Amino acid sequence: MVNNIKVLLMAGWLALLSGCGLHFANQSAIGGQFSTMKLVSSAPYDFLSRQVREQLKLHQVRLVERDDVPQLRLKGSNVSSSVVSVFKQGREAENLLTLNVHATVFVPNRGEFPIDVNNSRTFFNDSRAALAKSVEQDVIYDDMRRQAAKQLLIKLMTLQQQLNE
């Protein structure tokens, strides 16, 4: 009896979700006017540009070098670090690492639309293991760049929906 109720509730929940038009943001292909794009970056081979290019390809966007298609322009990124906590001796204990990515989407005959992405992570800073912490910090920054590339694509899909309305 309990299993039948669970199955019935699950079926009702699935019917409700499928009926309301819910789509996960990062599981769909980008279609319409953004199905073919140009990626413009001042550093086309840096880690962030490669991650954005990979995300575009995962979302089935064809990258071209023409100027008559929408352009995703990576304007730049900056990283910063601020002290969050200190040890009793006054040394830094924990830092907040922040990555800010600035981009715009240029759509012919529609204009330019800004997209900004911000990511933050905490980082425990132990001065006794400086080399290991430097490598760990680089891994964290790379992970933040991967996340920023995914967030750029989600914001691109949101922009596409706004332009289609």
N, C-alpha and C positions, 0 to 999 in steps of 0.2 A: 504494500500500500504506500509506504513512504517513498519507495523507488519510483512508483508511478507518478506521485506528486512532483518529485524532483524532475523527472523527464518532462512532465507537462509544463512546469515553470521554466525549464530551460528552453523548450520549444517556443513558449510564449515570448521569452526574452529575445531569442533570435529573430522571431517574426517582427517584434517591435523594432529592433535595430535595423533589420533589412528594409523595413517599410518606411523608416524616417529619412532615408537617404544618407546615412552615416557612411563616410569613407575615411579610411585612415590616410593621413596627409602624406606619408612617405611611401605608400604602396601603390601609387598610381603613376601612370605615364603622363608626361606633360604633352598635351595635344594642342591643336588649334594653332594660333599665331606663334607660340613658343616651341613648336615641334622642330623648327630649324632656327638656330641661333649662332651668333658669333661671340666668342669669349675674348674680351680685351683685357690685357693685364700688362703692367709695366715690367713685371718679372714673370714671364709665362712658364718658367720651369721651376719656380719655387714650390715648396710643399703645399701651400694653400691653393695655388692655381691648379696644381695637379689633382688635388682632392676635389676641387669644384668641377674640373673637367670629367673626372671619374663619376661624380654624382650626376652630372648632366647625361652622360652615356648610360648610366644605370636607369635613368628615367626616360630613356629612349629619345633623347634630344640629339638631332644631327648637327654637328658643329661644322660651320663653313667659314670661309674667309671673305664673304661678300659683305657689302655695307647696306644692302637693301633689306636686311632681316633684322629682327630685334637683337640688341647687343647687351650682354651682361658685362659691365665694365667694373673690374675690381680696382677701386681707387687707392686702396692701401689698407694696411693693418698695423696696429701698434700693440705692444705688450707692456704691461706695467706690473709692478710688484709693490705691495704695501704691507707693513708689519701689522699683524693682527694681535699677537701676544708675545711676551718676553719671559725669559727665565728670571729667577731671583737675582742672578748675577748681572742682569741688564742686557744680556745677549738676546738676539732675535730667536724666538722659538717657532713661530708659525707665520707664514706669509700668505697673502691673498694674491694669487696670480690672475691677471685679467687680460683677455684678448678682445680687442675691438676691431671689427672688420667693417670697412665702409665700401659700399658698392652702389652702382646705379644700373637701372635697366632702361635702355633707350629703345623706344618703340617708334619706328618711322610713322610720321603723321599723327602721333599721339603725344610725344614728348619724352621727357626723362623723369624717372621715378627713383627716389633714393631708397636704399635698403641698408640698414645698419644691423649688425649682429654683435652681441656681447656675450662672452663666456667667462666664468670665474671658477677657479679651483683653489682649494687650500693646499698648502705645501708645508710640511714639517721640516724646519731647517736645523740640522744638527751640524755645527761647525767642526766636529771631530771627524766627520766622514765627508769632507768637502767634495772630493772627486765623485763619489757615488751619488751624492745629492745633486751635483751638476748634471749628471747623466739622467737621473730621475726627473729633474726639472725639464730637461729637453723632451723626455717622453711625455710628460704632462702637457707641454706646449703643443706637441704634435697631435695629441689626443684632442686638445681644444680646437686645433685647426680642422681636424676631421669633423668634429661636432659643428663648427661654424659653417663648413661646406654643406652639411645636411640642413642646417637652419636656413642658409641662403636659398636652397631649393624649395623648402617649405614656404618661405616668403615669396618666392617666385610664383609658386602655384596659387598663393593667395592673391597676388597681384593679377594673375591671369583671370581668376574668377571675378575680381573687381572690374577689370576692363571689359569682361563679357556681359556685365549687367547693363 
